Amino acid sequence: MKAVDMTNVKEAGDFSRPSAGAYICTLEKVEDISDKEYLKVTFDIAEGEFKGYYSKMREDHPDWAWSGVYCRSYKEKALGMFKRFCSAISKSNGNFIFDGNTVNSDEKTLAGKKVGIVLQEEEYYGNDGEKRTRLIVQKEFPISEIAIQKDPKKKELKEETTAAGTPEGIPDEIPF
């Protein structure tokens, strides 16, 4: 084994992660990725047992850049979901309005705002080819509606595929 310097390495401890369900969250940072027509939203859980979970994950693991981050598209075909995003934030923050248009389209004003977020489990293949599960943002909702949110069903892989995406039993290369 090669020698490794662990002088400034923090020992890993036991931790639990949030489960699928509804959470009150704070939007920490929102960036416009205009060439791709989406907002990159950095958030964290604002209340309860997992308060600050994603901030701690980003602090402990700076290379996990997408921990507590998701995208909300404002392309034409995604405008219904984008409107729900805008409405949920506006309804959760009193007189604040974000409509992505004439009243307020400055995404930077979203930092510090609270909103309800439903986290959903999703299956995926890791770089090692192993099937794993992660939490993704399913939707946003007004905080006042947290009691009526249903726990979402796990988003399972549709068919057994390899990490490369090829269905099991089908060769990676077609022989003709």
C-alpha positions in Angstrom: 0.0 0.0 0.0 1.2 3.5 -0.8 1.5 5.9 2.2 -1.4 8.3 2.5 -1.5 11.5 4.5 -4.6 11.5 6.8 -3.5 14.5 8.9 -6.4 16.7 7.8 -9.0 13.9 7.0 -12.1 13.8 9.0 -13.1 10.3 10.1 -16.4 9.1 8.5 -19.2 8.7 11.0 -22.6 7.1 11.0 -25.3 9.1 9.3 -28.8 8.7 8.1 -30.3 10.3 5.1 -33.7 11.7 4.5 -36.3 9.3 3.1 -38.7 10.0 0.2 -41.4 12.5 1.2 -42.3 16.2 1.6 -39.9 18.7 3.3 -39.9 22.4 3.9 -36.8 23.7 2.2 -34.8 26.9 1.7 -33.5 27.9 -1.7 -29.9 28.8 -1.1 -28.8 29.8 -4.6 -30.4 29.9 -8.0 -28.4 30.3 -11.2 -29.7 30.9 -14.7 -28.1 28.6 -17.2 -29.6 30.6 -20.1 -28.0 28.7 -23.0 -29.7 25.5 -21.8 -32.9 27.3 -20.6 -32.9 26.1 -17.0 -32.4 27.3 -13.5 -29.8 25.4 -11.4 -31.4 25.4 -7.9 -29.3 24.7 -4.7 -31.5 23.9 -1.8 -31.5 22.5 1.7 -34.0 21.1 4.2 -35.0 23.9 6.5 -36.7 22.1 9.4 -36.8 18.9 11.3 -34.3 16.0 11.8 -32.6 16.6 8.5 -32.3 20.4 8.7 -29.0 21.4 7.0 -28.5 17.9 5.5 -27.4 19.0 2.0 -25.2 21.9 3.2 -23.3 19.5 5.5 -23.0 17.0 2.6 -21.5 19.7 0.3 -19.2 20.8 3.1 -18.0 17.3 3.9 -17.8 16.2 0.3 -17.0 19.2 -2.0 -16.7 16.9 -4.9 -20.4 16.0 -4.6 -21.4 19.0 -6.6 -25.0 17.9 -7.2 -25.9 17.2 -3.6 -29.0 19.3 -2.9 -29.0 20.7 -6.4 -31.5 20.2 -9.2 -32.6 21.9 -12.4 -35.9 23.4 -13.3 -36.3 23.9 -17.0 -38.1 26.9 -18.6 -38.1 25.5 -22.1 -41.4 25.7 -23.9 -42.3 22.0 -23.3 -41.6 22.4 -19.5 -43.5 25.6 -18.8 -46.2 23.9 -16.9 -43.7 22.5 -14.4 -41.9 25.9 -14.3 -45.2 27.7 -13.5 -45.8 25.2 -10.6 -42.3 26.0 -9.4 -42.9 29.8 -9.6 -46.4 29.5 -8.0 -45.2 27.3 -5.1 -42.4 29.8 -4.2 -44.8 32.8 -4.4 -47.5 31.1 -2.3 -44.9 30.0 0.3 -43.4 33.5 0.8 -46.2 36.0 1.5 -46.2 39.0 -0.8 -43.1 37.7 -2.8 -43.8 37.1 -6.4 -41.6 35.3 -8.9 -43.3 34.7 -12.2 -40.3 34.4 -14.5 -41.7 37.2 -16.6 -42.9 40.8 -16.1 -43.3 41.1 -12.3 -40.1 39.3 -11.3 -37.7 37.2 -13.5 -34.6 37.8 -11.4 -33.6 34.3 -10.2 -31.2 35.8 -7.6 -34.2 37.0 -5.6 -35.1 33.4 -4.9 -32.1 32.9 -2.6 -33.4 32.6 1.0 -37.0 31.8 0.0 -38.8 28.7 1.4 -40.8 26.2 -0.5 -42.1 22.7 -0.1 -40.2 20.0 -2.0 -41.2 16.4 -2.5 -38.1 14.1 -2.6 -38.5 10.8 -4.6 -36.3 7.7 -4.6 -34.9 6.9 -8.1 -32.9 3.9 -9.2 -29.8 4.4 -11.3 -26.6 2.6 -12.1 -23.4 3.8 -10.5 -20.1 4.1 -12.4 -19.3 0.6 -11.0 -22.3 -0.9 -12.7 -24.2 -1.5 -9.4 -27.8 -0.5 -9.1 -28.2 2.3 -6.6 -30.9 4.6 -5.2 -30.8 8.4 -4.8 -33.2 11.1 -3.9 -34.4 13.5 -6.6 -36.8 16.4 -6.5 -40.1 15.3 -7.8 -42.0 18.6 -7.4 -42.3 21.8 -5.4 -45.5 22.8 -3.6 -46.7 25.7 -1.3 -45.6 25.1 2.3 -49.2 25.4 3.4 -50.0 22.1 1.6 -47.4 20.0 3.3 -50.0 17.9 5.2 -51.7 16.8 2.0 -48.5 15.6 0.2 -48.3 11.9 -0.6 -45.0 9.9 -0.4 -44.1 9.3 -4.0 -43.5 5.8 -5.5 -39.9 4.9 -6.1 -38.9 5.6 -9.7 -37.6 2.2 -10.7 -35.5 1.4 -13.8 -37.9 0.2 -16.5 -35.8 -2.8 -17.6 -32.7 -4.5 -16.5 -29.9 -2.6 -18.2 -26.2 -2.5 -17.7 -24.3 0.6 -16.6 -23.8 1.4 -20.3 -27.6 1.3 -20.8 -27.7 -1.8 -22.9 -30.5 -4.2 -21.9 -29.3 -7.5 -20.4 -28.6 -10.2 -23.0 -28.2 -7.9 -25.9 -24.6 -7.5 -27.2 -23.1 -4.0 -26.9 -22.2 -4.1 -30.6 -24.6 -5.2 -33.3 -22.8 -7.8 -35.5 -23.8 -6.3 -38.9 
